[in-house]
Amino acid sequence: MITMLRDGGVAPGIMQLIAGHASYRTTATYSSHHTPAQRPLFLDAVQPIVTAASLLFDIPKS
């Protein structure tokens, strides 16, 4: 999940928030392989969380 968020350009603070980790270092240690077909499905699923978190974090517009 974190790998797909990172690959999708999600800010580190948002990835940490979604993962529920106290430290981004913990979040950064997680990675996994995913297929190209999984990436858009997952990013679409977490978009509401990213949108809500944008109120708390400075997220650059893509």
trRosetta pair geometry for C-beta under 8 A, 3 or more apart (Angstrom, degrees):
i j d omega theta_ij theta_ji phi_ij phi_ji
1 4 6.0 -60 -154 36 29 108
1 5 6.5 28 151 -17 65 106
1 18 7.6 -138 145 128 121 124
1 19 7.4 153 97 -89 120 90
1 30 7.7 -6 56 133 80 130
1 32 7.4 40 1 32 48 125
1 42 6.7 -160 -127 -165 70 137
2 5 5.6 -53 -149 37 35 113
2 6 6.2 36 153 -20 67 105
2 15 5.5 81 -140 -169 86 119
2 19 6.1 15 -80 -72 111 131
2 27 5.8 176 -129 -178 141 81
2 28 7.8 -158 160 -100 141 24
2 30 4.5 94 28 91 143 108
2 31 6.6 -90 82 -89 103 48
2 32 7.8 104 44 11 78 89
3 6 5.7 -55 -148 37 30 111
3 7 6.1 27 155 -15 65 109
3 30 7.5 -120 -35 123 82 75
3 31 4.5 85 -72 -147 115 72
3 32 5.4 -149 10 45 135 59
3 33 7.6 -36 94 -80 165 21
3 34 6.5 172 91 -3 119 113
4 7 5.6 -54 -141 42 31 110
4 8 6.0 29 156 -18 64 111
4 34 5.5 14 -71 15 109 163
4 38 7.1 -96 -98 118 142 99
4 39 5.4 -170 -142 -122 107 72
4 42 4.9 27 132 90 158 146
4 43 6.7 -135 154 -56 108 84
5 8 5.6 -63 -147 41 28 110
5 10 4.0 -51 179 40 89 140
5 14 7.3 -152 -179 104 129 99
5 15 4.8 149 113 -103 142 100
5 18 6.8 176 -92 53 159 152
5 43 7.7 149 -100 -100 53 79
5 46 6.9 -49 -94 87 104 162
6 9 7.9 64 174 -52 29 17
6 10 6.7 -75 -75 51 28 87
6 15 6.5 24 -63 -87 77 152
7 39 6.8 -73 97 -131 130 124
8 39 6.9 168 -69 -172 103 99
8 43 4.8 164 -118 -103 154 126
9 62 6.2 96 110 -94 152 130
10 14 5.0 -111 174 84 100 125
10 15 5.5 121 110 -58 116 89
10 18 8.0 -6 158 0 151 141
10 46 7.8 -20 -88 113 152 134
10 50 6.1 -105 -123 -110 110 126
11 14 4.7 89 63 5 85 105
11 15 7.2 -152 94 -7 44 85
11 57 6.1 -174 86 142 149 139
11 58 7.9 149 -118 84 166 56
11 59 5.3 -127 -13 -113 135 81
11 60 7.6 132 -69 16 113 80
12 15 5.6 -55 -149 35 35 112
12 16 6.3 35 155 -20 67 105
12 24 5.2 38 166 -146 113 138
12 27 7.3 137 -166 91 79 137
12 28 7.6 -5 -139 -71 111 101
13 16 5.6 -52 -149 35 33 114
13 17 6.4 36 152 -21 65 105
13 24 7.2 -59 -87 -83 47 125
13 53 7.8 176 116 167 92 126
13 57 4.9 171 96 -121 135 144
14 17 5.5 -51 -148 35 34 114
14 18 6.3 33 154 -18 66 105
14 49 7.8 130 -173 126 100 94
14 50 5.7 45 -171 -122 144 77
14 53 5.0 127 -121 112 93 151
14 57 6.0 -139 -60 52 85 158
14 59 6.7 46 -46 -94 134 121
15 18 5.9 -55 -147 37 30 109
15 19 6.1 21 158 -11 65 112
15 24 7.5 79 80 -135 101 91
15 27 5.3 130 123 170 102 140
16 19 5.9 -62 -143 44 27 105
16 21 5.3 -92 -152 62 76 95
16 23 7.6 -108 -138 125 125 18
16 24 4.7 -69 -75 -93 131 75
16 27 4.7 -113 -95 -30 69 155
17 20 7.5 28 176 -70 29 40
17 49 7.7 178 110 166 109 109
17 53 5.5 144 85 -120 158 138
17 56 7.8 124 -96 79 157 139
17 57 7.8 -134 -21 -30 143 136
18 46 6.3 18 -128 -151 145 129
18 49 5.7 90 -100 137 102 146
18 50 8.0 -15 -63 -68 127 72
18 53 7.8 -73 -52 -44 85 153
19 26 7.7 -172 122 108 137 98
19 27 4.9 153 45 -112 155 101
19 30 7.2 164 -128 35 145 149
21 24 7.1 127 96 -89 122 27
21 26 4.2 -163 -162 83 137 122
21 27 4.7 -163 39 -54 148 87
22 26 6.9 62 51 13 67 142
23 26 4.8 101 72 -2 88 98
23 27 7.4 -156 104 0 53 84
24 27 5.0 -52 -151 39 48 116
24 28 5.9 51 150 -26 75 103
25 28 5.7 -52 -144 34 30 113
25 29 6.9 36 155 -28 60 101
26 29 6.0 -55 -159 22 32 112
26 30 7.7 26 150 -18 60 101
27 30 6.4 -62 -167 26 38 108
34 38 4.5 -115 -177 75 107 133
34 39 6.0 123 119 -63 130 77
34 42 7.5 -53 -156 -3 155 147
35 38 4.9 99 56 -2 77 102
35 39 7.6 -131 94 -17 47 83
36 39 5.9 -42 -157 12 39 118
37 40 7.6 -62 -168 34 35 94
37 41 7.1 25 148 -9 65 117
38 41 5.7 -72 -157 45 40 112
38 42 5.8 32 157 -19 79 112
39 42 6.1 -62 -146 37 25 105
39 43 6.2 18 163 -14 64 111
40 43 5.7 -56 -138 42 33 109
40 44 6.1 37 160 -22 66 106
41 44 6.0 -58 -151 35 25 111
41 45 6.5 26 151 -21 61 108
42 45 5.5 -57 -151 33 34 114
42 46 6.5 11 160 -4 69 107
43 46 6.3 -64 -143 45 31 96
43 47 6.5 58 153 -55 63 91
44 47 5.7 -29 -152 -9 32 121
46 49 5.0 -52 -169 40 72 116
46 50 5.9 74 133 -24 86 100
47 50 5.5 -55 -143 38 36 112
47 51 6.1 38 158 -22 68 105
48 51 5.6 -53 -145 36 31 113
48 52 6.3 29 157 -16 65 106
49 52 5.8 -55 -147 39 30 109
49 53 6.1 27 155 -17 65 111
50 53 5.8 -58 -143 40 29 110
50 54 6.6 45 152 -39 61 97
50 59 7.3 128 179 -137 89 164
51 54 5.7 -43 -157 11 31 117
52 55 6.4 -44 180 13 44 110
53 56 5.5 -62 -164 42 57 106
53 57 5.7 4 153 18 90 113
53 59 7.4 91 105 -44 89 137
54 57 6.4 -75 -123 61 33 79
54 59 4.5 -78 -118 28 89 133
